[in-house]
Amino acid sequence: YGDHADLHSFPTRRSSDLLSSAADPLSADLLAELGVPALKLASEDLINLPLLRHVAGLRLPVILSTGMADEAEIERALTTLRADGCDALLLLHCVSLYPTPDDEANLLPMVGLRERFGLPVGYSDHTRGSVAAMAAAALGAVLIEKHFTLDHALPGPDHSFSADPQELAALVPDVRPAAQQRGTPTLEPSPGERLARQQFRRSVVAACELAPGTRLAADMLCLKRPGTGIAPHRLGELVGKRTRRHFAADEPLCWEDVE
């Protein structure tokens, strides 16, 4: 208890929140007493229904890691938590291999978790480096968990793949741009692109000088920038119409000047 209390009272310039994994009811109660903003449950405890019920009763948000679990086990865990009063939930996609080889990081199930259960998702990253975390952020992770070490050479199973102080300091500036670049899945141009397409797209223009009353043929028309006039896909609608006024070569056509 004393070590956790000291950590919670430790001043920080960045106003960081301290979280910890609760492995049993006693540790969950201790963390709640210390005022943690949420409780983390490790992958091995996703099937520990008595612990889930106890944690749910504390009425704190829960971050639930899903390593080694199948869909039915995840659904049962969520049902248990919700039945006992926990509705603020975040699922952490996790591959419980330490370290996780790059070809087993398997990030797409994180997207499946979000779509299947309708909850925010994150990624518990056991790979070396920050590439997987960046990719997870681009895929929609709102939280990245990364193991931390002061020295890769320290004894123990986690130190070899954990982030050291320099690597952890680089993780946030690596991951945040990836999250910003995520965008939305809607198939439409961004506001910036709506302006850009006026510059980069083409419009129907006169391929040569056109006198008033000219009946338009296809070879009298061509497509040139900017894209502020008649759209290219409507060029065929102009063929056969007559001009109402004079057009200089390369001048954009407009509907009110043809009949």
Secondary structure, DSSP 8 states (H G I E B T S, - for coil): -HHHHHHHHS--TT------B--SHHHHHHHHHHT-S-EEE-GGGTT-HHHHHHHHHTT--EEEE-TT--HHHHHHHHHHHHHTT---EEEEEE---SS--GGG---HHHHHHHHHH---EEEEE-SSSSHHHHHHHHHT-S-EEE-B-S-TTSSSSSTTTSB-HHHHHHHHHHHHHHHHT---S--S--HHHHHHHHHHS-EEEESS-B-TT-B--GGGEEEES-SSSS-GGGHHHHTT-BBSS-B-TT-B--GGGB-
